[in-house]
């Protein structure tokens, strides 16, 4: 049940982003948004952890080298990982397109906030 709720939330985020963000294009209807949510979930399971691990190690090294001043970089790890996964999804899905990295980062941030909300709700 929690998987269906998560997919519904990510589908809603996809539909909202396609309407609100100028660089995000999604074909009309809920089908492409559901497809994007599913592809994003599969990519997150397959390679999302590798991207997050690499970014986490880089953020840790940056924080150590700056004697703790780089701590805010940790907040960007999830957003950056989501942006990379969304760019992969852009190349895989014909009904979804991003115009560069800026919309990918904004949409990645929206996905990170949605994931945080789902985690806070215990889903």
TAFENGI-V981840 format. One record per residue. RES is the residue in one letter. SS is DSSP state (2 for helix, 1 for strand, 0 for the rest). OMEGA is omega in radians with two decimals (none if undefined). Layout:
{{RES & SS & OMEGA} {RES & SS & OMEGA}}
//
This chain:
{{X & 0 & -3.12} {X & 2 & 3.09} {X & 2 & 3.11} {X & 2 & 3.11} {X & 2 & 3.12} {X & 2 & 3.11} {X & 2 & 3.11} {X & 2 & 3.13} {X & 2 & 3.14} {X & 2 & 3.05} {X & 2 & 3.11} {X & 2 & 3.10} {X & 2 & 3.10} {X & 2 & -3.12} {X & 2 & 3.09} {X & 2 & -3.11} {X & 2 & -3.14} {X & 2 & 3.11} {X & 2 & -3.00} {X & 2 & -3.06} {X & 0 & -3.08} {X & 0 & -3.09} {X & 0 & -3.12} {X & 1 & 3.11} {X & 1 & 3.14} {X & 1 & 3.12} {X & 0 & -3.08} {X & 0 & 3.13} {X & 0 & -3.11} {X & 2 & -3.10} {X & 2 & 3.11} {X & 2 & 3.11} {X & 2 & 3.08} {X & 2 & 3.09} {X & 2 & 3.11} {X & 2 & 3.12} {X & 2 & 3.12} {X & 2 & 3.14} {X & 2 & 3.10} {X & 2 & 3.13} {X & 2 & 3.13} {X & 2 & 3.11} {X & 2 & 3.12} {X & 2 & 3.12} {X & 2 & -3.05} {X & 2 & -3.04} {X & 2 & -3.12} {X & 2 & -3.13} {X & 2 & 3.11} {X & 2 & 3.13} {X & 2 & 3.13} {X & 2 & 3.12} {X & 2 & -3.14} {X & 2 & 3.12} {X & 2 & 3.11} {X & 2 & 3.09} {X & 2 & 3.12} {X & 2 & 3.12} {X & 2 & 3.10} {X & 2 & 3.12} {X & 2 & 3.13} {X & 2 & 3.14} {X & 2 & 3.12} {X & 2 & -3.12} {X & 2 & 3.13} {X & 0 & 3.12} {X & 0 & 3.05} {X & 0 & -3.13} {X & 0 & -3.13} {X & 0 & -3.10} {X & 2 & 3.13} {X & 2 & 3.12} {X & 2 & -3.14} {X & 2 & 3.13} {X & 2 & -3.13} {X & 2 & -3.08} {X & 2 & -3.13} {X & 2 & 3.12} {X & 2 & -3.14} {X & 2 & 3.10} {X & 2 & 3.11} {X & 2 & 3.12} {X & 2 & 3.11} {X & 2 & 3.12} {X & 2 & 3.10} {X & 2 & 3.08} {X & 2 & 3.03} {X & 2 & 3.13} {X & 2 & 3.09} {X & 2 & 3.14} {X & 2 & -3.10} {X & 2 & -3.03} {X & 0 & 3.13} {X & 0 & -3.08} {X & 0 & -3.08} {X & 1 & 3.09} {X & 1 & 3.08} {X & 1 & 3.11} {X & 0 & 3.08} {X & 0 & -3.05} {X & 2 & -3.10} {X & 2 & 3.08} {X & 2 & 3.11} {X & 2 & 3.13} {X & 2 & 3.12} {X & 2 & 3.11} {X & 2 & 3.05} {X & 2 & 3.07} {X & 2 & 3.10} {X & 2 & 3.09} {X & 2 & 3.12} {X & 2 & 3.11} {X & 2 & 3.11} {X & 2 & 3.10} {X & 2 & 3.09} {X & 2 & 3.12} {X & 2 & 3.10} {X & 2 & 3.11} {X & 2 & 3.12} {X & 2 & 3.12} {X & 0 & 3.12} {X & 0 & -3.11} {X & 0 & none}}
//
